[in-house]
Amino acid sequence: MRIAGFALLLGLAACAGGAAPPSASLPPGMVAGATDPWRFAVLGAAHAFGRAAPPAGAEAAQAAMLVEYLAASLPWEARWRGFAPPVGPALLAARAELRAALAIAPEAPPQMVVDGLALARRRLAGEGEGAALPAAAFPAPETTLQRLAAPPPLPRTREATAMAEREMLRLDQDRLNQDIGRGSANGRI
């Protein structure tokens, strides 16, 4: 019911000419072997930023791309609604922290940032020079590449990605407990 109501509101906003919040999707092939890009992003970002030192190089570009994707999905992904309220603002703060740390334009469209970070990841992985990073999102592309190679500490990003992972696992456990409860009530274990 909540999803149907949300879909109806989105449809009405589109008909009324209201601009929908910008969203983003991960590049093709990014989630190879995984069936759920959103889940992949939550787990991948939490793993990358959960270590003592932030990721560097191509891994930093990919991790930053995952955070950008997650922050952009906040208005669209139905699973965010089950998360504790502080997770959304924490992810938005993480995106702001990453954009400032990596010399990314604060108001750049999320998909442009995701695509640019995908290009940066390929360049830092030595997969060719490729296309230039989009100037509208990356006004100083060489600075961005240098900062990805040796990023500063990112405490907000680390905390936000850990919060998102904990909430996702909590919801998974709640669903499992409900399934077990229904199964045991029917004589199954």
KAQUI-V292733 format. One record per residue. PSI is psi in whole degrees, -180 to 180 (* if undefined). OMEGA is omega in degrees with one decimal (999 if undefined). BURIAL is 1 if it has 9 or more other ideal C-beta (glycine too) atoms within 8 Angstrom, else 0. Layout:
# KAQUI-V292733
PSI&OMEGA&BURIAL ; PSI&OMEGA&BURIAL
This chain:
# KAQUI-V292733
-42&179.6&0 ; -39&-179.1&0 ; -42&179.5&0 ; -41&177.9&0 ; -40&178.7&0 ; -43&178.1&1 ; -40&179.0&0 ; -43&178.5&0 ; -41&177.7&0 ; -42&178.6&1 ; -43&178.9&0 ; -39&178.4&0 ; -40&179.4&1 ; -42&179.4&1 ; -34&-177.9&0 ; -3&178.9&0 ; 7&178.1&0 ; 140&180.0&0 ; 130&176.8&0 ; 151&177.6&1 ; 146&179.1&0 ; 143&178.4&0 ; -179&179.8&1 ; 157&172.7&1 ; 156&179.4&0 ; 152&-179.5&1 ; 151&176.5&0 ; 139&179.3&0 ; -11&-178.2&0 ; -34&-173.4&1 ; 29&-177.9&1 ; 128&179.2&0 ; -16&178.0&0 ; 150&-178.4&0 ; -10&-174.1&0 ; 101&-178.3&0 ; -38&-178.3&1 ; -48&179.1&1 ; -43&176.9&1 ; -44&-178.0&1 ; -44&179.6&1 ; -51&-177.1&1 ; -41&-178.8&1 ; -43&179.6&1 ; -43&180.0&1 ; -40&178.8&1 ; -48&-176.6&0 ; -44&-176.1&1 ; -4&-177.7&1 ; -4&-179.6&1 ; 169&-177.4&0 ; -41&178.4&0 ; 144&179.1&0 ; 156&178.1&1 ; 160&-179.7&1 ; 158&175.8&1 ; -139&-177.7&1 ; -36&178.8&1 ; -38&177.6&1 ; -41&178.9&1 ; -43&179.2&1 ; -43&-179.7&1 ; -42&177.8&1 ; -38&177.6&1 ; -41&180.0&1 ; -41&178.4&1 ; -42&178.0&1 ; -45&178.7&1 ; -45&-179.5&1 ; -45&179.8&1 ; -38&179.2&1 ; -25&-178.2&1 ; -7&-177.4&1 ; -45&-178.6&1 ; -15&-170.7&0 ; -37&-173.1&0 ; 117&-175.8&0 ; -30&-177.3&0 ; -24&178.4&1 ; -29&-176.5&1 ; -24&177.7&0 ; -9&-177.4&0 ; 156&174.8&1 ; 141&-175.4&0 ; -33&-178.0&0 ; -15&-174.7&0 ; -44&-179.5&1 ; -55&177.9&1 ; -33&178.6&0 ; -40&178.3&1 ; -38&176.5&1 ; -38&176.2&1 ; -37&177.0&1 ; -43&178.0&1 ; -43&178.7&1 ; -42&178.8&1 ; -45&179.4&1 ; -44&-179.5&1 ; -42&178.3&1 ; -44&-177.8&0 ; -31&-174.6&1 ; 11&179.3&1 ; 47&176.2&1 ; 137&-178.6&1 ; 130&-175.8&1 ; -32&-176.3&0 ; 13&-178.8&0 ; 144&177.4&1 ; 137&-176.8&0 ; -41&-177.9&1 ; -35&177.1&1 ; -39&178.4&1 ; -45&178.4&1 ; -48&-178.9&1 ; -41&178.3&1 ; -40&178.1&1 ; -31&175.1&1 ; -42&175.9&1 ; -44&179.0&1 ; -41&178.9&1 ; -46&179.9&1 ; -43&179.5&1 ; -44&-178.9&1 ; -22&176.8&1 ; -1&179.3&0 ; 26&-179.2&0 ; 41&177.5&0 ; 161&179.1&0 ; -42&179.0&0 ; -170&-179.6&0 ; 160&177.1&0 ; 150&175.3&0 ; 140&-178.0&1 ; 125&-175.4&1 ; -30&-179.9&0 ; -28&179.4&1 ; -29&-175.1&1 ; 79&-175.8&1 ; -23&177.8&0 ; 76&-171.6&0 ; -37&179.6&1 ; -35&176.0&0 ; -43&178.4&0 ; -47&-179.7&1 ; -39&177.8&1 ; -42&-179.0&0 ; -32&175.2&1 ; -34&179.4&1 ; -30&-179.5&1 ; 74&-176.0&0 ; 153&175.7&1 ; 172&173.1&0 ; 142&-177.4&0 ; 73&-173.8&1 ; -39&180.0&0 ; -40&179.9&1 ; -43&178.9&1 ; -47&-178.2&1 ; -43&-178.0&1 ; -43&-179.7&1 ; -34&175.8&1 ; -40&177.4&1 ; -44&-179.4&1 ; -43&179.1&1 ; -45&179.7&1 ; -43&-179.5&0 ; -39&178.2&1 ; -44&179.0&1 ; -36&177.1&0 ; -45&179.1&0 ; -38&175.5&1 ; -44&-179.6&0 ; -40&177.5&0 ; -44&178.9&0 ; -41&178.3&0 ; -44&178.6&0 ; -39&177.3&0 ; -42&178.9&0 ; -42&178.8&0 ; -41&178.6&1 ; -43&178.0&0 ; -39&-179.4&0 ; -42&-178.4&1 ; -28&177.0&1 ; -23&178.8&0 ; 12&178.2&0 ; 5&177.9&0 ; 154&176.7&0 ; *&999&0
